[in-house]
Amino acid sequence: MKPGELITSIEEAFADIDRPSIEAMGGYVERQFLDGVRSRAWQELRPLRQFVRGGGDIVLLSAKAYQYYLPAYLVALIDEPAEEFYLNGVLDSVWYGSDRSDGSKLL
């Protein structure tokens, strides 16, 4: 599968997920992340580095926020140079998926 096709598949798979409210983002999410994403849809966060300071911010999200913003990180892994900037954060978030900041479970 070509990168563009993979991005299209991600966009289609996550198209109907509702953006969480600021209150539902998780108790440990940094203000800088919240300011970066603001009221933008995850599809608008391209290039992700322009909006999100670090690749590790994803591990601090609640399960609902994680579900919503994960596709932005996945697209960045495919679409942006220096994809390793996000890779550790995404892998850590999957590894620690059962220990969300709000006590919810991903899996």
N, C-alpha and C positions, 0 to 999 in steps of 0.2 A: 504494500500500500504506500502510495506517495504521501509526503508530508501534508500537502493540501487536502488530500482525501481523508487523512486521519483527523485533521483539524475540523473538517466538515462533519465527520462522524461524532466527534466530541460535542460540537455545537448542537447537533441534532439530538444527541442523547441527553443533554442537560438543558434543553431549550425551555422546558416548562417548569423549572424549579423556581419558586418564589424567593426573592431576596429577603433575608431576615432583617428585622428591625435592629437598630443599634443596641437595644437592650438585650437582644437575643444572640449577640455576637460572642459572648463569653466574658467572664470576669477578669481575665488577664490580658486581653487584647490591648495593645498599646495605642495611645491616642494617634500616633503618627500613621498607623495602619488605617484607623478609622477615618482620619482626615484624607488619606490617599484614595480610599475607595468611595467615600461619601455616598452619594445617591446614584452612583454609576452601576450599570448592569455589568456582570462579570465579562460579558462580551466586549465591553468598552475599555477594558483594562489592558490595552495593547499599545505599546509594549508594556508588560507588567512592571518592569523596573522603573518606569516613569511614575507609577502610582504606589508601589509597595517597596519599602526600604530594604527589606531583607527576605531571603528565601525561607527563613525559619518562622516567620509570623504565622504560617498556616497551622503550626502545632498548638497555638493558643486559642484557636477558634472553637466555638461550641460545635456540636455535631451538625446542627442545622446550617450554621455559617460555613462549616467545612464542606458540606455537601454543595453549597452554593458557589463557593470560591475555588474549589478544587479544579474545575475545568479551566479556569484562567491560568492556574499553575501548569496544568498539563499542556495547554496550548503554548505556553512560554517555553516548556521543555522542548517542544518541537520547532517553534518558530523563531526563537531568539538566540543570538550568539551567546556563548558562555552559559549554556543551559545548566551547567553544574551549579550555577548560582542558586537554582531552585531545587535541584535534585535532592540534596541532603534534607531539606525541609520537607519535601514530599515524602521521601522514604521514612524519615523520622515520624511523620504524621501517621503513616500507615502502621509502622511498628508500634507506636504508642496510641493507636486508634481506640483502645478500650479505656483510656484514661483522659477523657476530655475535661476541659476546664470547668464545665458545668455539671460534671458527673454523668453525662449522658454517654451512650455507647454508639460507636459507629457500626460495628459488625454484630 
